[in-house]
Amino acid sequence: MKFWERFANFKERGEWVELQFMADAASHGYHVIKPCGDSLEYDVAVGHNSDMIRVQVKSSSVRNGTGYFCQFRRNWLVKEPYSIDELNIFATYIIPEKVWYLIPAGVLLTPPRKVGIMACPMTALRKNRYRYEQYREAWELLGKTRCALSKCGKAHATYIRSLTKATSNDRARRHRERSGLGRTPALSRGRAKRGEGLA
């Protein structure tokens, strides 16, 4: 049995992951604050200067093909999504690999929202599938202001949308090529050639 399977439930595992995050953040020189209770949007806060970065801690142990699937929803019982106004960073821990991803909330919560992503590729088989590798062990983000994180998140969300649109357009082009759509039918080409000869 793997050690993360020994927890009685996901709440216990979540508490352990939060402790891991606080220890790792502290080892990077940050001042960590743990709110009392669990009624807030965020699990942990990181204070620096006059700002306080609010962090929602997640984890994944689900290997899916070439990487790990990470979810960013509250839980299956709560349908209301996270609010970009009440947290600044998602920190998700890939437990089997002992790797952290620190992703600005705006990257995932700017419409269209992302409730799940693939991270920590073992073998990157599909182009543009792993779009969040720049956030692997990105501890320096905890030192940014809320305003800077918001701008960073929105900029990356725009970039992701452009990749998605380009990928969609590329698929549509390949489909047209395979099906022969968008090309002049053979009969029409023949008529066009005869018309050229008569001209």
C-alpha positions in Angstrom: 0.0 0.0 0.0 1.3 3.4 -1.0 1.7 5.8 2.0 -0.9 8.3 0.7 -3.5 5.5 0.6 -3.3 5.0 4.3 -5.3 8.1 5.1 -8.8 7.3 6.3 -10.4 9.9 3.9 -9.5 12.8 1.6 -9.9 15.3 4.5 -7.1 13.7 6.4 -5.0 13.7 3.3 -5.8 17.3 2.6 -4.7 18.3 6.1 -1.4 16.4 5.6 -0.8 18.2 2.2 -1.5 21.6 3.8 1.2 20.8 6.4 3.6 19.8 3.6 2.9 23.1 1.8 3.5 25.2 5.0 6.7 23.4 5.7 8.0 23.8 2.1 6.9 27.5 1.9 8.7 28.2 5.2 11.8 26.5 3.9 11.8 29.0 1.0 11.8 31.9 3.5 8.1 32.8 3.5 6.0 33.6 6.6 3.1 31.2 6.6 -0.3 31.9 8.3 -2.9 29.2 8.9 -6.5 30.5 9.4 -8.6 29.1 12.2 -11.3 26.8 10.8 -12.0 25.9 7.2 -14.8 28.4 6.3 -12.6 30.6 4.1 -11.9 30.2 0.4 -8.2 29.7 1.1 -6.3 27.2 3.2 -3.1 29.0 3.9 -1.9 32.6 3.7 1.6 33.9 3.0 2.5 37.3 4.3 5.1 39.7 3.0 5.5 43.4 3.4 1.9 44.8 3.6 0.4 42.1 1.3 -1.1 38.7 2.1 -1.3 36.0 -0.6 -4.2 33.6 -0.2 -3.4 30.0 -1.2 -5.8 27.1 -1.9 -4.0 23.8 -1.4 -4.8 20.8 -3.6 -3.2 17.5 -4.3 -3.3 14.7 -6.9 -2.1 11.1 -7.0 -4.1 10.1 -10.1 -1.9 9.1 -13.0 -3.8 9.5 -16.2 -1.9 8.4 -19.3 1.3 10.5 -19.6 0.7 12.7 -16.5 -1.4 13.5 -13.4 -4.9 14.9 -13.4 -5.4 17.8 -11.0 -8.8 19.1 -10.1 -9.7 22.6 -8.9 -13.2 22.3 -7.5 -14.3 22.6 -3.9 -15.7 19.1 -3.6 -18.4 17.0 -5.1 -21.0 18.3 -2.7 -20.5 22.0 -3.4 -21.3 23.2 -6.9 -20.3 26.9 -6.3 -16.9 27.5 -8.0 -14.0 29.3 -6.4 -13.9 33.0 -6.6 -11.0 34.9 -8.1 -11.7 37.7 -5.6 -11.1 35.5 -2.6 -7.9 33.6 -3.4 -4.7 34.3 -5.3 -2.8 31.0 -5.9 -3.6 27.4 -6.2 -0.9 25.1 -4.9 -1.3 21.5 -6.0 1.0 18.7 -4.8 1.7 15.7 -7.1 2.1 13.3 -4.2 3.9 10.4 -6.0 6.4 12.7 -7.6 6.8 15.1 -4.6 6.3 18.1 -6.9 4.5 21.3 -6.3 2.7 23.5 -8.9 1.9 27.0 -7.8 -0.6 28.5 -10.3 -2.1 32.0 -10.1 -5.8 31.8 -9.5 -6.5 34.0 -12.5 -5.0 31.3 -14.9 -7.7 28.8 -13.9 -10.6 31.1 -12.9 -10.6 33.5 -15.8 -13.4 32.4 -18.2 -13.5 29.9 -19.5 -12.8 28.3 -16.1 -10.5 25.3 -15.8 -11.7 22.7 -13.2 -9.1 20.2 -14.2 -5.7 20.2 -15.9 -2.9 17.7 -16.7 0.4 18.3 -15.0 3.8 16.7 -14.3 4.2 14.9 -17.7 6.0 11.6 -17.7 6.0 11.5 -21.5 4.6 14.5 -23.4 2.8 12.8 -26.3 0.4 15.5 -27.3 1.4 19.0 -28.4 0.2 21.8 -26.1 -1.3 19.3 -23.6 0.9 20.3 -20.7 0.6 24.1 -20.6 1.4 24.7 -16.9 5.0 23.5 -16.6 6.2 27.1 -16.0 4.4 26.8 -12.6 6.3 23.7 -11.4 8.0 24.6 -8.1 7.3 28.3 -8.9 7.9 29.4 -5.3 8.8 32.9 -6.4 5.2 33.6 -7.1 4.5 33.7 -3.4 6.6 36.9 -3.2 4.5 38.8 -5.7 1.7 41.2 -4.9 -2.0 40.3 -5.5 -2.1 42.8 -8.3 0.9 41.3 -10.0 -0.5 37.7 -9.7 -3.8 38.9 -11.1 -2.1 40.4 -14.2 0.0 37.3 -14.6 -3.0 35.0 -14.4 -5.1 37.0 -16.9 -2.2 37.1 -19.3 -1.6 33.4 -19.2 -5.4 32.7 -19.5 -5.4 34.7 -22.7 -2.4 32.8 -24.0 -4.1 29.4 -23.2 -7.3 30.6 -25.0 -5.1 31.4 -28.1 -3.5 28.0 -28.0 -6.9 26.3 -27.7 -8.3 28.3 -30.6 -5.2 27.6 -32.8 -5.5 23.9 -31.9 -9.2 23.9 -32.8 -8.6 25.6 -36.1 -5.8 23.2 -36.9 -8.1 20.2 -36.2 -10.8 21.7 -38.4 -8.2 22.3 -41.2 -7.0 18.7 -41.0 -10.6 17.4 -41.1 -11.3 19.4 -44.2 -8.2 18.1 -45.9 -9.1 14.5 -45.0 -12.7 14.8 -46.2 -11.9 16.9 -49.3 -13.9 19.8 -48.1 -12.8 23.2 -49.3 -11.3 21.9 -52.5 -12.8 22.3 -56.0 -14.7 19.1 -57.0 -13.2 17.1 -59.8 -16.2 17.8 -62.1 -15.9 21.5 -61.5 -12.1 21.4 -62.2 -12.8 19.6 -65.5 -15.4 22.2 -66.5 -13.0 25.0 -65.5 -10.3 23.5 -67.8 -12.7 23.2 -70.7 -13.7 26.8 -70.1 -10.1 27.9 -70.3 -9.7 26.1 -73.6 -12.7 27.9 -75.1 -11.6 31.3 -73.9 
